[in-house]
Every structure is written in C-alpha cells, then in structure tokens.
C-alpha cells in the first residue's frame, strides 16, 4: 500500500529532524567529553605542581632544620670547597661577588658559632650582602663536629689553627684574593677561635673581629703575637653565655679590650668613647670605645651593647630575645667590622 505523497514527505522530515538531533547530541557529548578531559588534565597538572611545591617546601624545611640553607643574595655566587686536613675532608662555603674585580679582592674568613653551620652563620651575618656591596669574598669553614678547638688548655687533637691557615693558603692559591687583605671574624665559639688564630698567625691577618666572645685566660697567658693585629670586639652586657663581667676562665669585656691594647702597644690614655644613636628603641644602647694611639698602628675598639645578649647586632635571628637575649638594631655588626677592616692591609 503506497503512502500519500504528503505523508512520505512528513516521514522524511521527521527522519531528518531525528538525525539532526542525534548528530547534535553526539557533538554535544563529544564537546563535554573533551572539556572533561581538558579539566582532568588541568587537575592533574595542578596536583603535580602542588606536589612539586610541597616537595620543594619539605626539602627547604629540611635544609633549614639541618642548617644547610643559604639565603640567596643578588649579585653573588656561592659554592662549596673541600680541603683535606689531618686526613679529613672539611668543607668551606664560599660566597663571592658575581662581578670580577679589576684587582685582587679582599676576603673575610667568617667562623660560625658553636654547633652552627657556615650557612646559618652566613644568613645571620648577611654575608651575601657583604660580598655584593663591598666586593669581598666571604669564606666560611666548617668546624669538626661543629665546634672549634679554640681553648689552648684543652687538646682534642683537632688542629683548627692549622686548618684555618690551610683554608687561607688554598683561597689565595685558587682564587683572585689579595693576600694582604685577609680578615677574620667569628661569633661565640667562632669568636674565641678568631682570638686563638690571631695570636698564632698574626702574619696572615690584616684585621679581626670577635662578636659575643672575649678572651680565655688560658689564651691571654700565651698570646704573644709577633705582629699586632687590629681588633674589634662586640659584647652584650646581658649575654648569659659569655658574661660581660666574667671572672672564671674568661677575661671580662673591659679586660679583653685592655689585653688587646697591651698586645698592640696602645697608650692607656688614648681611649675615646662615644654613644651609638639609639635609633631602634629595642631595649639596647651601645657605647663604642676605641684606642687608635697604638705604637703598632693597630687600633682596638669595643662595642659595649648595654642590654644586649648573645647575639649578632642587626642579625637575622628573630627569636634571639626568647632564647639568648636582645639583639641590637641600632647598628650592624657586619657593617661595623667591615668599616674597621677596610682601612687595614697586611704589609
């Protein structure tokens, strides 16, 4: 039986509409699927990036906890060097200015505090800024077991005096460093080690600085350097570890200042004092005492941080007040020692 013409046309129209609808539905499904796949890929990429960030954060936290993280400073390059001494490979952190100087550069040997690391010391003292702004190489050796053998009355068998001398020799031989402008500084245990090295090898050092460190009586009895070395001392009056008015085993801050003046041939009447502006209002006030009337030409100065603790002035230790006393922000220990160093050169 044949359908009327108009019914056939209607049937074909319905078939076309159905086909068009099916095609549209299929296209929509394909688009939805493509969008879902794209979203899934974005989610996977975001998860991968998040996991990568978490891994980096964990790695950074681990480095900080281990004292191996170095704050980056623009304009500097850092690297590690190893020197074998007494049969052991000992590592130094080197921070240098990126720009090559037209002449040989000065170098600061910076000794970390007891149980510290070169990285934590560099961060504390803004060593990168010292390198970037003043063109100095900063070399931070590592103590065996993180503690310097600086007391001459104790013999641990570790020759840190010889090791630091080897670090200096290697630096001069390997890098464009001026042997007449080698300086040494340290904090706490590193500050006492600074004193011991200066007493033993004054011919290697153009000037020195001790922060939160005085002089051991055992060192004071032996220290008879063949040459005078300019010395800066920075001590807090409320330091619970290295007491400013110490009596047992250590010279007091004023007596350490006096001992270095005696070593350097300074006139006892040549001491001048001045106050550092109390700009930070941080509970500390600093007096600078200095003596430049010295037959050797090697001045001695003492920053007395009244109310200061076992800290590095203008250092980065945010928790210093909770643990080891107040940190002065009226002046920078790093800037103070560099301002002192830069005027001296070993002949």
Helices and strands as residue ranges (DSSP letters): H 5-65, E 76-85, E 88-97, E 105-111, H 118-125, H 127-134, E 137-141, G 144-146, H 160-174, E 177-187, H 189-200, G 202-204, E 207-211, H 217-222, E 230-236, H 253-263, G 268-270, E 271-275, E 285-291, E 300-306, H 320-323, H 333-341
